[in-house]
Amino acid sequence: MVKKITRTKYGYFLPFLTTRESLHLLDISRKLKENHTKVRKYLNDFEKQGILKKETKGRLTLYQINFNSPLIFEVLVLAEKDKLIRRCLENNLLKEIIY
């Protein structure tokens, strides 16, 4: 039986775990190694939920964590869990234990 773990939507929140600054859409997509249109979709969903703040400066779109959101703690926990699962899958020994 083959198991495949896909990126959860909270995996798109990973670049925000290491900074409190605003991040540009292109920088986020590069860090995630994903298409920027796909990343934009998830970031806009986070913005609609109030988890991220979106700021537009000319043609630049910047995203920042909204620490006033009541959901931010849960989102950060889920993003950290996603990060941990990915690290476990990168380590061959842990990967064998998981599967």
C-alpha positions in Angstrom: 0.0 0.0 0.0 1.4 3.4 -1.0 0.8 6.4 1.2 1.3 9.9 -0.1 1.2 12.9 2.2 0.4 16.0 0.3 0.9 19.5 1.4 -1.9 20.7 3.6 -3.2 24.2 3.1 -1.3 25.1 6.3 2.0 24.2 4.6 1.5 27.4 2.7 1.9 29.3 6.0 5.4 27.9 6.6 7.4 31.0 5.4 5.6 33.1 8.0 6.9 30.9 10.9 10.4 32.4 10.8 9.5 36.1 10.4 7.2 38.8 11.5 7.8 41.0 8.5 5.7 41.3 5.4 6.6 38.9 2.7 6.2 39.3 -1.1 4.2 36.8 -3.0 7.2 35.9 -5.2 9.4 35.3 -2.1 6.8 33.0 -0.6 6.4 31.0 -3.7 10.1 30.6 -4.1 10.5 29.4 -0.5 7.7 26.9 -1.0 8.9 25.9 -4.5 5.3 26.3 -5.7 3.6 28.1 -8.5 2.7 31.7 -7.5 -0.9 31.4 -8.7 -1.5 28.4 -6.5 0.2 30.1 -3.5 -1.8 33.3 -4.1 -5.1 31.2 -3.9 -4.2 29.9 -0.4 -2.9 33.3 0.8 -6.1 35.0 -0.3 -8.1 32.3 1.6 -6.0 33.1 4.7 -6.7 36.8 4.2 -10.5 36.2 3.9 -10.3 34.3 7.2 -8.5 37.2 8.8 -5.3 35.2 9.4 -3.1 37.2 7.1 -3.1 40.9 6.3 -2.7 41.9 2.6 -1.0 45.1 1.6 -0.6 46.4 -1.9 2.1 48.8 -2.8 1.9 49.6 -6.5 2.3 46.2 -8.2 3.7 44.6 -5.0 1.5 42.4 -2.9 2.8 41.9 0.6 1.4 39.5 3.2 1.8 39.6 7.0 0.5 37.6 9.9 -2.5 39.1 11.6 -1.7 38.5 15.3 -5.0 40.0 16.3 -6.9 37.1 14.7 -8.5 34.6 17.2 -7.5 31.7 14.8 -3.8 32.5 14.7 -2.7 30.2 17.4 -4.5 27.2 15.8 -3.0 28.0 12.4 0.5 28.3 13.8 0.2 24.9 15.5 -1.1 23.3 12.3 1.7 24.8 10.3 4.3 23.6 12.8 2.8 20.1 12.6 3.0 20.2 8.8 6.6 21.3 9.1 7.4 18.4 11.5 5.8 15.8 9.2 7.8 17.0 6.2 11.1 16.8 8.2 10.2 13.3 9.3 9.7 12.3 5.7 13.1 13.8 4.7 14.9 11.7 7.3 15.3 8.1 5.9 15.2 6.4 9.3 12.1 8.3 10.5 10.5 7.7 7.1 10.9 3.9 7.5 9.4 4.1 11.0 6.4 6.0 9.7 5.7 3.7 6.9 
